[in-house]
Amino acid sequence: MARNIRVERINQTPLEKQEIELVERKGVGHPDSIADGLAESVSRALCNEYVKKCGTVLHHNTDQVEVVAGRSNPAYRGGELISPIYVLLVGRATKEFNGMRFATDTTAIRAARDYLAETLANIDVDRHVIVDCKLGVGSTDLQSVFMRGKAPLANDTSFGVGYAPFTETEELVYNVERAMVKEFQRDLPAIGEDIKVMGMRNKDDITLTVACAMVGRHIDDLSHYICIKDELRDKILDLCSKYTDRNVTVDVNTGDDVNSGSVYITVTGTSAEMGDDGSVGRGNRCNGLITPNRPMSMEATSGKNPINHVGKIYNLLSNRIATDISKVVPGAGEVYVRILAQIGHPIDQPLVSSIQVIPESGADMKKIKSESEAIADQWLSDITKITEMCTNGELETF
């Protein structure tokens, strides 16, 4: 059966040539990202538990995690948590199937605690966090959807969107946050994981506004805090030179009032310790960015089951297709992909796969069309690969 793949040329100014561009990334320690990470880690743990016990992934959705802020008393060279952060794991999971019972709640709690310990360097999971689990019972009837035919049937009438390639500003915003946690933190242990990077490009001038929760026990006093901010700014500027020749300005923790001594220090490196709550789906899209200049889906990708939940699968798939087209197809330029499912229909046969291309000057649109269709068709024919990649932790969802 031929798939409904449509490729069209669109006439609009490529984003790199537009005057104003806005890009945001919430770091892994932001309360919304914590919720996303917990939701996905719990889903992945349940997938592995189901496969180990019965050889297949059973129905579940764990995309309703809530992070409720605690209370803290941050201080230089120390500080303490007065009330712990509260995490509520909510969703649906299959707890019994074909006579087998599954330890869904204990599996979820263990996965959540492991994720927090691995992600937040200054969290004491036993003392700083309460993890509560209220997973409801998933419908075993939905297993017939998972197992029927070559491809699962879509659980919803929903769509996914993706685009490629990243602009320079998008690359900057994404990689600055990643470097702060994976590289800069080694030299500057005061850097917490709760980071937000907001990028604005005005023609050829880029301003990065960076909010970083500093960890008080690694800071001696106010002057030391200011030195750390200055060093962090210099490190970010050095990194930016690898990605762009444009003029870059970096501002760090602009909410500080140095004269009064009011600065952004924390006990744990996340604002979830006091004041900021978090929910799944309020942060980064599945490509790791929030991009008001690009089309986005409102669907939360993290925590949804990777078998037939098209709100997850099609967002991930759209980005893979767009990336492959932009890398492989000569002259493709800017690529946008939208995939729409109908509930109850095979996920490898969407109602439409729309591919929009802003071709480079002089590009052969006929060739772009045929090669793009082939790439999309190949991905759709092997759509269960997305499921495997999610289960194995090979795909980021936020």
Contacts in CASP RR format, 6 or more apart in sequence:
PFRMAT RR
TARGET T0000
AUTHOR 0000-0000-0000
METHOD contacts of the structure
MODEL  1
MARNIRVERINQTPLEKQEIELVERKGVGHPDSIADGLAESVSRALCNEY
VKKCGTVLHHNTDQVEVVAGRSNPAYRGGELISPIYVLLVGRATKEFNGM
RFATDTTAIRAARDYLAETLANIDVDRHVIVDCKLGVGSTDLQSVFMRGK
APLANDTSFGVGYAPFTETEELVYNVERAMVKEFQRDLPAIGEDIKVMGM
RNKDDITLTVACAMVGRHIDDLSHYICIKDELRDKILDLCSKYTDRNVTV
DVNTGDDVNSGSVYITVTGTSAEMGDDGSVGRGNRCNGLITPNRPMSMEA
TSGKNPINHVGKIYNLLSNRIATDISKVVPGAGEVYVRILAQIGHPIDQP
LVSSIQVIPESGADMKKIKSESEAIADQWLSDITKITEMCTNGELETF
1 349 0 8 1.000
3 348 0 8 1.000
3 349 0 8 1.000
3 350 0 8 1.000
3 353 0 8 1.000
3 376 0 8 1.000
3 377 0 8 1.000
3 380 0 8 1.000
4 350 0 8 1.000
4 351 0 8 1.000
4 352 0 8 1.000
4 353 0 8 1.000
5 352 0 8 1.000
5 353 0 8 1.000
5 355 0 8 1.000
5 373 0 8 1.000
5 376 0 8 1.000
5 377 0 8 1.000
5 380 0 8 1.000
6 352 0 8 1.000
6 353 0 8 1.000
6 354 0 8 1.000
6 355 0 8 1.000
7 355 0 8 1.000
7 356 0 8 1.000
7 357 0 8 1.000
7 368 0 8 1.000
7 369 0 8 1.000
7 372 0 8 1.000
7 373 0 8 1.000
8 354 0 8 1.000
8 355 0 8 1.000
8 356 0 8 1.000
8 357 0 8 1.000
9 356 0 8 1.000
9 357 0 8 1.000
9 358 0 8 1.000
9 359 0 8 1.000
9 365 0 8 1.000
10 336 0 8 1.000
10 356 0 8 1.000
10 357 0 8 1.000
10 358 0 8 1.000
11 358 0 8 1.000
12 358 0 8 1.000
14 333 0 8 1.000
14 334 0 8 1.000
14 358 0 8 1.000
15 21 0 8 1.000
15 167 0 8 1.000
15 293 0 8 1.000
15 294 0 8 1.000
15 334 0 8 1.000
16 167 0 8 1.000
16 168 0 8 1.000
18 293 0 8 1.000
19 202 0 8 1.000
19 203 0 8 1.000
20 200 0 8 1.000
20 201 0 8 1.000
20 202 0 8 1.000
21 167 0 8 1.000
21 169 0 8 1.000
21 200 0 8 1.000
21 201 0 8 1.000
21 293 0 8 1.000
22 198 0 8 1.000
22 199 0 8 1.000
22 200 0 8 1.000
22 291 0 8 1.000
22 292 0 8 1.000
22 293 0 8 1.000
23 167 0 8 1.000
23 169 0 8 1.000
23 170 0 8 1.000
23 172 0 8 1.000
23 173 0 8 1.000
23 198 0 8 1.000
23 199 0 8 1.000
23 200 0 8 1.000
23 289 0 8 1.000
23 290 0 8 1.000
23 291 0 8 1.000
23 293 0 8 1.000
24 173 0 8 1.000
24 196 0 8 1.000
24 197 0 8 1.000
24 198 0 8 1.000
24 199 0 8 1.000
24 289 0 8 1.000
24 290 0 8 1.000
24 291 0 8 1.000
25 173 0 8 1.000
25 174 0 8 1.000
25 176 0 8 1.000
25 177 0 8 1.000
25 196 0 8 1.000
25 197 0 8 1.000
25 284 0 8 1.000
25 288 0 8 1.000
25 289 0 8 1.000
25 290 0 8 1.000
26 32 0 8 1.000
26 33 0 8 1.000
26 195 0 8 1.000
26 196 0 8 1.000
26 283 0 8 1.000
26 284 0 8 1.000
26 290 0 8 1.000
27 33 0 8 1.000
27 177 0 8 1.000
27 181 0 8 1.000
27 193 0 8 1.000
27 194 0 8 1.000
27 195 0 8 1.000
27 196 0 8 1.000
27 197 0 8 1.000
27 284 0 8 1.000
28 34 0 8 1.000
28 37 0 8 1.000
28 119 0 8 1.000
28 181 0 8 1.000
28 193 0 8 1.000
28 195 0 8 1.000
29 119 0 8 1.000
29 120 0 8 1.000
29 192 0 8 1.000
29 193 0 8 1.000
29 194 0 8 1.000
29 195 0 8 1.000
29 213 0 8 1.000
29 269 0 8 1.000
29 270 0 8 1.000
29 272 0 8 1.000
30 194 0 8 1.000
30 195 0 8 1.000
30 196 0 8 1.000
30 270 0 8 1.000
30 271 0 8 1.000
30 276 0 8 1.000
30 283 0 8 1.000
31 67 0 8 1.000
31 69 0 8 1.000
31 194 0 8 1.000
31 270 0 8 1.000
31 271 0 8 1.000
31 272 0 8 1.000
31 276 0 8 1.000
31 277 0 8 1.000
31 278 0 8 1.000
32 67 0 8 1.000
32 278 0 8 1.000
32 279 0 8 1.000
32 280 0 8 1.000
32 281 0 8 1.000
32 282 0 8 1.000
32 283 0 8 1.000
33 283 0 8 1.000
33 284 0 8 1.000
33 398 0 8 1.000
34 67 0 8 1.000
34 116 0 8 1.000
34 119 0 8 1.000
34 120 0 8 1.000
34 270 0 8 1.000
34 272 0 8 1.000
34 278 0 8 1.000
35 65 0 8 1.000
35 66 0 8 1.000
35 67 0 8 1.000
35 278 0 8 1.000
35 279 0 8 1.000
35 280 0 8 1.000
35 281 0 8 1.000
35 282 0 8 1.000
35 302 0 8 1.000
36 65 0 8 1.000
36 280 0 8 1.000
36 281 0 8 1.000
36 283 0 8 1.000
36 284 0 8 1.000
36 300 0 8 1.000
36 302 0 8 1.000
36 397 0 8 1.000
36 398 0 8 1.000
37 65 0 8 1.000
37 115 0 8 1.000
37 119 0 8 1.000
37 302 0 8 1.000
37 397 0 8 1.000
37 398 0 8 1.000
38 65 0 8 1.000
38 67 0 8 1.000
38 87 0 8 1.000
38 89 0 8 1.000
38 112 0 8 1.000
38 115 0 8 1.000
38 116 0 8 1.000
39 62 0 8 1.000
39 63 0 8 1.000
39 64 0 8 1.000
39 65 0 8 1.000
39 280 0 8 1.000
39 300 0 8 1.000
39 302 0 8 1.000
39 303 0 8 1.000
40 302 0 8 1.000
40 303 0 8 1.000
40 397 0 8 1.000
40 398 0 8 1.000
41 111 0 8 1.000
41 112 0 8 1.000
41 114 0 8 1.000
41 115 0 8 1.000
42 62 0 8 1.000
42 65 0 8 1.000
42 89 0 8 1.000
42 107 0 8 1.000
42 108 0 8 1.000
42 111 0 8 1.000
42 112 0 8 1.000
42 303 0 8 1.000
43 60 0 8 1.000
43 61 0 8 1.000
43 62 0 8 1.000
43 63 0 8 1.000
43 302 0 8 1.000
43 303 0 8 1.000
43 304 0 8 1.000
43 305 0 8 1.000
43 306 0 8 1.000
43 390 0 8 1.000
44 111 0 8 1.000
44 390 0 8 1.000
44 391 0 8 1.000
44 393 0 8 1.000
45 107 0 8 1.000
45 108 0 8 1.000
45 110 0 8 1.000
45 111 0 8 1.000
46 58 0 8 1.000
46 60 0 8 1.000
46 62 0 8 1.000
46 93 0 8 1.000
46 104 0 8 1.000
46 107 0 8 1.000
46 108 0 8 1.000
46 111 0 8 1.000
47 57 0 8 1.000
47 60 0 8 1.000
47 306 0 8 1.000
47 390 0 8 1.000
47 391 0 8 1.000
48 391 0 8 1.000
49 102 0 8 1.000
49 103 0 8 1.000
49 104 0 8 1.000
49 107 0 8 1.000
50 56 0 8 1.000
50 57 0 8 1.000
50 58 0 8 1.000
50 60 0 8 1.000
50 94 0 8 1.000
50 102 0 8 1.000
51 57 0 8 1.000
51 391 0 8 1.000
53 100 0 8 1.000
53 102 0 8 1.000
54 97 0 8 1.000
54 98 0 8 1.000
54 100 0 8 1.000
56 146 0 8 1.000
56 147 0 8 1.000
57 146 0 8 1.000
57 305 0 8 1.000
57 306 0 8 1.000
57 307 0 8 1.000
57 387 0 8 1.000
57 391 0 8 1.000
58 93 0 8 1.000
58 94 0 8 1.000
58 97 0 8 1.000
58 102 0 8 1.000
58 140 0 8 1.000
58 143 0 8 1.000
58 146 0 8 1.000
59 92 0 8 1.000
59 93 0 8 1.000
59 94 0 8 1.000
59 138 0 8 1.000
59 139 0 8 1.000
59 140 0 8 1.000
59 142 0 8 1.000
59 143 0 8 1.000
59 146 0 8 1.000
59 305 0 8 1.000
59 307 0 8 1.000
60 91 0 8 1.000
60 92 0 8 1.000
60 93 0 8 1.000
60 94 0 8 1.000
60 104 0 8 1.000
60 138 0 8 1.000
60 305 0 8 1.000
61 91 0 8 1.000
61 92 0 8 1.000
61 303 0 8 1.000
61 304 0 8 1.000
61 305 0 8 1.000
61 309 0 8 1.000
62 89 0 8 1.000
62 90 0 8 1.000
62 91 0 8 1.000
62 92 0 8 1.000
62 93 0 8 1.000
62 108 0 8 1.000
62 135 0 8 1.000
62 303 0 8 1.000
63 91 0 8 1.000
63 280 0 8 1.000
63 281 0 8 1.000
63 300 0 8 1.000
63 302 0 8 1.000
63 303 0 8 1.000
63 304 0 8 1.000
64 90 0 8 1.000
64 91 0 8 1.000
64 280 0 8 1.000
65 87 0 8 1.000
65 88 0 8 1.000
65 89 0 8 1.000
65 90 0 8 1.000
65 279 0 8 1.000
65 280 0 8 1.000
66 87 0 8 1.000
66 88 0 8 1.000
66 90 0 8 1.000
66 277 0 8 1.000
66 278 0 8 1.000
66 279 0 8 1.000
67 85 0 8 1.000
67 86 0 8 1.000
67 87 0 8 1.000
67 272 0 8 1.000
67 277 0 8 1.000
67 278 0 8 1.000
67 279 0 8 1.000
68 85 0 8 1.000
68 86 0 8 1.000
68 87 0 8 1.000
68 88 0 8 1.000
68 277 0 8 1.000
68 278 0 8 1.000
69 85 0 8 1.000
69 271 0 8 1.000
69 272 0 8 1.000
69 273 0 8 1.000
69 274 0 8 1.000
69 275 0 8 1.000
69 276 0 8 1.000
69 277 0 8 1.000
70 81 0 8 1.000
70 82 0 8 1.000
70 83 0 8 1.000
70 84 0 8 1.000
70 85 0 8 1.000
70 86 0 8 1.000
70 272 0 8 1.000
70 273 0 8 1.000
70 274 0 8 1.000
70 275 0 8 1.000
71 81 0 8 1.000
71 82 0 8 1.000
71 83 0 8 1.000
71 273 0 8 1.000
71 274 0 8 1.000
72 79 0 8 1.000
72 80 0 8 1.000
72 81 0 8 1.000
72 82 0 8 1.000
72 266 0 8 1.000
72 267 0 8 1.000
72 268 0 8 1.000
72 273 0 8 1.000
72 274 0 8 1.000
73 79 0 8 1.000
73 80 0 8 1.000
73 81 0 8 1.000
73 82 0 8 1.000
73 267 0 8 1.000
74 216 0 8 1.000
74 265 0 8 1.000
74 266 0 8 1.000
74 267 0 8 1.000
74 273 0 8 1.000
75 216 0 8 1.000
75 265 0 8 1.000
76 216 0 8 1.000
76 219 0 8 1.000
76 220 0 8 1.000
76 221 0 8 1.000
76 222 0 8 1.000
76 224 0 8 1.000
76 225 0 8 1.000
76 265 0 8 1.000
77 216 0 8 1.000
77 217 0 8 1.000
77 219 0 8 1.000
77 220 0 8 1.000
78 216 0 8 1.000
78 217 0 8 1.000
78 267 0 8 1.000
79 216 0 8 1.000
79 217 0 8 1.000
79 267 0 8 1.000
80 267 0 8 1.000
81 127 0 8 1.000
81 128 0 8 1.000
81 267 0 8 1.000
81 268 0 8 1.000
81 273 0 8 1.000
84 127 0 8 1.000
84 128 0 8 1.000
84 129 0 8 1.000
84 130 0 8 1.000
85 128 0 8 1.000
85 129 0 8 1.000
85 130 0 8 1.000
85 272 0 8 1.000
85 273 0 8 1.000
86 129 0 8 1.000
86 130 0 8 1.000
86 132 0 8 1.000
87 112 0 8 1.000
87 116 0 8 1.000
87 129 0 8 1.000
87 130 0 8 1.000
87 131 0 8 1.000
87 132 0 8 1.000
88 132 0 8 1.000
88 134 0 8 1.000
89 108 0 8 1.000
89 109 0 8 1.000
89 112 0 8 1.000
89 131 0 8 1.000
89 132 0 8 1.000
89 133 0 8 1.000
89 134 0 8 1.000
89 135 0 8 1.000
90 134 0 8 1.000
90 135 0 8 1.000
91 134 0 8 1.000
91 135 0 8 1.000
91 136 0 8 1.000
92 135 0 8 1.000
92 136 0 8 1.000
92 137 0 8 1.000
92 138 0 8 1.000
92 139 0 8 1.000
93 102 0 8 1.000
93 104 0 8 1.000
93 108 0 8 1.000
93 135 0 8 1.000
93 136 0 8 1.000
93 137 0 8 1.000
93 138 0 8 1.000
94 102 0 8 1.000
94 104 0 8 1.000
94 137 0 8 1.000
94 138 0 8 1.000
94 140 0 8 1.000
94 143 0 8 1.000
95 101 0 8 1.000
95 102 0 8 1.000
95 104 0 8 1.000
95 135 0 8 1.000
95 136 0 8 1.000
95 137 0 8 1.000
95 138 0 8 1.000
96 102 0 8 1.000
96 140 0 8 1.000
97 140 0 8 1.000
97 143 0 8 1.000
104 135 0 8 1.000
105 133 0 8 1.000
105 135 0 8 1.000
108 133 0 8 1.000
108 135 0 8 1.000
109 131 0 8 1.000
109 133 0 8 1.000
112 131 0 8 1.000
112 133 0 8 1.000
113 125 0 8 1.000
113 129 0 8 1.000
113 131 0 8 1.000
116 123 0 8 1.000
116 125 0 8 1.000
116 129 0 8 1.000
117 123 0 8 1.000
117 125 0 8 1.000
119 193 0 8 1.000
120 193 0 8 1.000
120 268 0 8 1.000
120 269 0 8 1.000
120 270 0 8 1.000
121 185 0 8 1.000
121 189 0 8 1.000
121 192 0 8 1.000
121 193 0 8 1.000
122 192 0 8 1.000
122 215 0 8 1.000
122 217 0 8 1.000
122 267 0 8 1.000
122 268 0 8 1.000
122 269 0 8 1.000
123 129 0 8 1.000
123 268 0 8 1.000
123 270 0 8 1.000
128 268 0 8 1.000
128 273 0 8 1.000
142 155 0 8 1.000
145 152 0 8 1.000
145 153 0 8 1.000
145 155 0 8 1.000
145 308 0 8 1.000
145 344 0 8 1.000
146 152 0 8 1.000
146 307 0 8 1.000
146 308 0 8 1.000
149 346 0 8 1.000
150 346 0 8 1.000
150 348 0 8 1.000
151 346 0 8 1.000
151 347 0 8 1.000
151 348 0 8 1.000
151 349 0 8 1.000
151 383 0 8 1.000
151 384 0 8 1.000
152 307 0 8 1.000
152 308 0 8 1.000
152 346 0 8 1.000
152 347 0 8 1.000
153 308 0 8 1.000
153 343 0 8 1.000
153 344 0 8 1.000
153 345 0 8 1.000
153 346 0 8 1.000
153 347 0 8 1.000
154 308 0 8 1.000
154 310 0 8 1.000
154 341 0 8 1.000
154 342 0 8 1.000
154 343 0 8 1.000
154 344 0 8 1.000
154 345 0 8 1.000
154 346 0 8 1.000
154 347 0 8 1.000
155 305 0 8 1.000
155 308 0 8 1.000
155 309 0 8 1.000
155 310 0 8 1.000
155 343 0 8 1.000
155 344 0 8 1.000
156 309 0 8 1.000
156 310 0 8 1.000
156 311 0 8 1.000
156 341 0 8 1.000
156 343 0 8 1.000
157 340 0 8 1.000
157 341 0 8 1.000
157 342 0 8 1.000
157 343 0 8 1.000
158 299 0 8 1.000
158 310 0 8 1.000
158 311 0 8 1.000
158 314 0 8 1.000
158 340 0 8 1.000
158 341 0 8 1.000
159 297 0 8 1.000
159 310 0 8 1.000
159 311 0 8 1.000
159 314 0 8 1.000
159 338 0 8 1.000
159 339 0 8 1.000
159 340 0 8 1.000
159 341 0 8 1.000
160 297 0 8 1.000
160 299 0 8 1.000
160 310 0 8 1.000
160 311 0 8 1.000
160 314 0 8 1.000
160 315 0 8 1.000
160 317 0 8 1.000
160 318 0 8 1.000
160 338 0 8 1.000
160 339 0 8 1.000
160 340 0 8 1.000
161 295 0 8 1.000
161 296 0 8 1.000
161 297 0 8 1.000
161 315 0 8 1.000
161 318 0 8 1.000
161 336 0 8 1.000
161 337 0 8 1.000
161 338 0 8 1.000
161 339 0 8 1.000
162 287 0 8 1.000
162 295 0 8 1.000
162 315 0 8 1.000
162 318 0 8 1.000
162 319 0 8 1.000
162 321 0 8 1.000
162 322 0 8 1.000
162 336 0 8 1.000
162 337 0 8 1.000
162 338 0 8 1.000
163 294 0 8 1.000
163 295 0 8 1.000
163 319 0 8 1.000
163 322 0 8 1.000
163 334 0 8 1.000
163 335 0 8 1.000
163 336 0 8 1.000
163 337 0 8 1.000
164 319 0 8 1.000
164 322 0 8 1.000
164 323 0 8 1.000
164 325 0 8 1.000
164 326 0 8 1.000
164 327 0 8 1.000
164 334 0 8 1.000
164 335 0 8 1.000
165 323 0 8 1.000
165 326 0 8 1.000
165 327 0 8 1.000
165 333 0 8 1.000
165 334 0 8 1.000
165 335 0 8 1.000
166 174 0 8 1.000
166 289 0 8 1.000
167 201 0 8 1.000
168 201 0 8 1.000
168 206 0 8 1.000
168 243 0 8 1.000
168 244 0 8 1.000
168 246 0 8 1.000
169 199 0 8 1.000
169 201 0 8 1.000
169 206 0 8 1.000
169 244 0 8 1.000
170 289 0 8 1.000
170 291 0 8 1.000
171 243 0 8 1.000
171 244 0 8 1.000
172 199 0 8 1.000
172 206 0 8 1.000
172 208 0 8 1.000
172 240 0 8 1.000
172 243 0 8 1.000
172 244 0 8 1.000
172 248 0 8 1.000
173 197 0 8 1.000
173 198 0 8 1.000
173 199 0 8 1.000
173 208 0 8 1.000
173 289 0 8 1.000
174 288 0 8 1.000
174 289 0 8 1.000
175 239 0 8 1.000
175 243 0 8 1.000
176 197 0 8 1.000
176 208 0 8 1.000
176 210 0 8 1.000
176 236 0 8 1.000
176 239 0 8 1.000
176 240 0 8 1.000
177 195 0 8 1.000
177 197 0 8 1.000
179 235 0 8 1.000
179 236 0 8 1.000
179 239 0 8 1.000
180 191 0 8 1.000
180 195 0 8 1.000
180 210 0 8 1.000
180 212 0 8 1.000
180 232 0 8 1.000
180 236 0 8 1.000
181 191 0 8 1.000
181 192 0 8 1.000
181 193 0 8 1.000
181 195 0 8 1.000
184 191 0 8 1.000
184 232 0 8 1.000
184 235 0 8 1.000
185 191 0 8 1.000
185 192 0 8 1.000
187 231 0 8 1.000
187 235 0 8 1.000
188 228 0 8 1.000
188 231 0 8 1.000
188 232 0 8 1.000
188 235 0 8 1.000
189 215 0 8 1.000
189 218 0 8 1.000
190 214 0 8 1.000
190 215 0 8 1.000
190 216 0 8 1.000
190 218 0 8 1.000
190 219 0 8 1.000
190 225 0 8 1.000
190 228 0 8 1.000
191 212 0 8 1.000
191 214 0 8 1.000
191 215 0 8 1.000
191 232 0 8 1.000
192 212 0 8 1.000
192 213 0 8 1.000
192 214 0 8 1.000
192 215 0 8 1.000
192 266 0 8 1.000
192 269 0 8 1.000
192 270 0 8 1.000
193 213 0 8 1.000
193 269 0 8 1.000
193 270 0 8 1.000
194 211 0 8 1.000
194 212 0 8 1.000
194 213 0 8 1.000
194 266 0 8 1.000
194 269 0 8 1.000
194 270 0 8 1.000
194 271 0 8 1.000
194 272 0 8 1.000
195 210 0 8 1.000
195 211 0 8 1.000
195 212 0 8 1.000
195 213 0 8 1.000
196 210 0 8 1.000
196 211 0 8 1.000
197 208 0 8 1.000
197 209 0 8 1.000
197 210 0 8 1.000
198 208 0 8 1.000
198 209 0 8 1.000
198 210 0 8 1.000
199 206 0 8 1.000
199 207 0 8 1.000
199 208 0 8 1.000
199 209 0 8 1.000
200 206 0 8 1.000
200 207 0 8 1.000
200 209 0 8 1.000
201 207 0 8 1.000
201 246 0 8 1.000
204 246 0 8 1.000
204 247 0 8 1.000
205 246 0 8 1.000
205 247 0 8 1.000
205 249 0 8 1.000
206 240 0 8 1.000
206 244 0 8 1.000
206 246 0 8 1.000
206 247 0 8 1.000
206 248 0 8 1.000
206 249 0 8 1.000
207 248 0 8 1.000
207 249 0 8 1.000
207 250 0 8 1.000
207 251 0 8 1.000
208 236 0 8 1.000
208 240 0 8 1.000
208 248 0 8 1.000
208 249 0 8 1.000
208 250 0 8 1.000
208 251 0 8 1.000
209 251 0 8 1.000
209 254 0 8 1.000
210 232 0 8 1.000
210 236 0 8 1.000
210 250 0 8 1.000
210 251 0 8 1.000
210 252 0 8 1.000
210 253 0 8 1.000
211 252 0 8 1.000
211 253 0 8 1.000
211 254 0 8 1.000
211 264 0 8 1.000
212 232 0 8 1.000
212 252 0 8 1.000
212 253 0 8 1.000
212 264 0 8 1.000
213 264 0 8 1.000
213 265 0 8 1.000
213 266 0 8 1.000
213 269 0 8 1.000
213 270 0 8 1.000
213 271 0 8 1.000
214 225 0 8 1.000
214 228 0 8 1.000
214 253 0 8 1.000
214 263 0 8 1.000
214 264 0 8 1.000
214 265 0 8 1.000
214 266 0 8 1.000
214 269 0 8 1.000
215 265 0 8 1.000
215 266 0 8 1.000
215 267 0 8 1.000
215 268 0 8 1.000
215 269 0 8 1.000
216 265 0 8 1.000
216 266 0 8 1.000
216 267 0 8 1.000
217 267 0 8 1.000
219 225 0 8 1.000
219 228 0 8 1.000
219 265 0 8 1.000
222 258 0 8 1.000
222 261 0 8 1.000
222 263 0 8 1.000
225 263 0 8 1.000
225 265 0 8 1.000
226 258 0 8 1.000
229 252 0 8 1.000
229 253 0 8 1.000
229 256 0 8 1.000
232 252 0 8 1.000
233 250 0 8 1.000
233 251 0 8 1.000
233 252 0 8 1.000
236 250 0 8 1.000
236 252 0 8 1.000
237 248 0 8 1.000
237 250 0 8 1.000
240 248 0 8 1.000
240 250 0 8 1.000
253 263 0 8 1.000
253 264 0 8 1.000
255 264 0 8 1.000
256 262 0 8 1.000
256 263 0 8 1.000
256 264 0 8 1.000
257 263 0 8 1.000
266 273 0 8 1.000
266 274 0 8 1.000
267 273 0 8 1.000
272 278 0 8 1.000
280 300 0 8 1.000
280 302 0 8 1.000
280 303 0 8 1.000
281 300 0 8 1.000
281 301 0 8 1.000
281 302 0 8 1.000
281 398 0 8 1.000
283 290 0 8 1.000
283 398 0 8 1.000
284 290 0 8 1.000
284 398 0 8 1.000
285 291 0 8 1.000
285 296 0 8 1.000
285 297 0 8 1.000
285 301 0 8 1.000
285 315 0 8 1.000
285 398 0 8 1.000
286 301 0 8 1.000
286 312 0 8 1.000
286 315 0 8 1.000
286 316 0 8 1.000
286 319 0 8 1.000
286 395 0 8 1.000
286 396 0 8 1.000
286 397 0 8 1.000
286 398 0 8 1.000
287 319 0 8 1.000
288 396 0 8 1.000
288 398 0 8 1.000
290 296 0 8 1.000
294 336 0 8 1.000
295 336 0 8 1.000
295 338 0 8 1.000
297 311 0 8 1.000
297 315 0 8 1.000
299 311 0 8 1.000
299 312 0 8 1.000
299 315 0 8 1.000
301 311 0 8 1.000
301 312 0 8 1.000
301 315 0 8 1.000
301 316 0 8 1.000
301 397 0 8 1.000
301 398 0 8 1.000
302 397 0 8 1.000
302 398 0 8 1.000
303 312 0 8 1.000
303 397 0 8 1.000
304 311 0 8 1.000
304 312 0 8 1.000
305 312 0 8 1.000
306 312 0 8 1.000
306 313 0 8 1.000
306 386 0 8 1.000
306 387 0 8 1.000
306 390 0 8 1.000
306 391 0 8 1.000
307 387 0 8 1.000
308 347 0 8 1.000
310 339 0 8 1.000
310 341 0 8 1.000
310 347 0 8 1.000
310 350 0 8 1.000
311 341 0 8 1.000
312 390 0 8 1.000
312 397 0 8 1.000
313 347 0 8 1.000
313 383 0 8 1.000
313 386 0 8 1.000
313 387 0 8 1.000
314 339 0 8 1.000
314 340 0 8 1.000
314 341 0 8 1.000
314 347 0 8 1.000
314 350 0 8 1.000
316 386 0 8 1.000
316 389 0 8 1.000
316 390 0 8 1.000
316 395 0 8 1.000
316 397 0 8 1.000
317 339 0 8 1.000
317 379 0 8 1.000
317 380 0 8 1.000
317 383 0 8 1.000
317 386 0 8 1.000
318 337 0 8 1.000
318 338 0 8 1.000
318 339 0 8 1.000
319 337 0 8 1.000
320 379 0 8 1.000
320 386 0 8 1.000
321 337 0 8 1.000
321 353 0 8 1.000
321 355 0 8 1.000
321 375 0 8 1.000
321 376 0 8 1.000
321 379 0 8 1.000
322 335 0 8 1.000
322 336 0 8 1.000
322 337 0 8 1.000
322 355 0 8 1.000
324 375 0 8 1.000
324 379 0 8 1.000
325 332 0 8 1.000
325 335 0 8 1.000
325 337 0 8 1.000
325 355 0 8 1.000
325 357 0 8 1.000
325 371 0 8 1.000
325 372 0 8 1.000
325 375 0 8 1.000
325 376 0 8 1.000
326 332 0 8 1.000
326 333 0 8 1.000
326 334 0 8 1.000
326 335 0 8 1.000
328 371 0 8 1.000
328 375 0 8 1.000
329 367 0 8 1.000
329 368 0 8 1.000
329 371 0 8 1.000
329 372 0 8 1.000
329 375 0 8 1.000
330 363 0 8 1.000
330 364 0 8 1.000
330 367 0 8 1.000
330 368 0 8 1.000
331 359 0 8 1.000
331 360 0 8 1.000
331 362 0 8 1.000
331 363 0 8 1.000
331 364 0 8 1.000
331 368 0 8 1.000
332 357 0 8 1.000
332 359 0 8 1.000
332 360 0 8 1.000
332 363 0 8 1.000
332 368 0 8 1.000
332 372 0 8 1.000
333 357 0 8 1.000
333 358 0 8 1.000
333 359 0 8 1.000
333 360 0 8 1.000
333 363 0 8 1.000
334 357 0 8 1.000
334 358 0 8 1.000
335 355 0 8 1.000
335 356 0 8 1.000
335 357 0 8 1.000
335 358 0 8 1.000
335 372 0 8 1.000
336 355 0 8 1.000
336 356 0 8 1.000
336 357 0 8 1.000
337 353 0 8 1.000
337 354 0 8 1.000
337 355 0 8 1.000
337 356 0 8 1.000
337 376 0 8 1.000
338 352 0 8 1.000
338 353 0 8 1.000
338 354 0 8 1.000
338 356 0 8 1.000
339 350 0 8 1.000
339 352 0 8 1.000
339 353 0 8 1.000
339 354 0 8 1.000
340 350 0 8 1.000
340 351 0 8 1.000
340 352 0 8 1.000
340 354 0 8 1.000
341 347 0 8 1.000
341 350 0 8 1.000
341 351 0 8 1.000
342 350 0 8 1.000
342 351 0 8 1.000
345 351 0 8 1.000
347 383 0 8 1.000
348 380 0 8 1.000
348 381 0 8 1.000
348 383 0 8 1.000
349 380 0 8 1.000
350 380 0 8 1.000
353 376 0 8 1.000
353 380 0 8 1.000
355 372 0 8 1.000
355 373 0 8 1.000
355 376 0 8 1.000
357 365 0 8 1.000
357 368 0 8 1.000
357 372 0 8 1.000
359 365 0 8 1.000
359 368 0 8 1.000
379 385 0 8 1.000
386 395 0 8 1.000
388 394 0 8 1.000
389 395 0 8 1.000
390 397 0 8 1.000
END
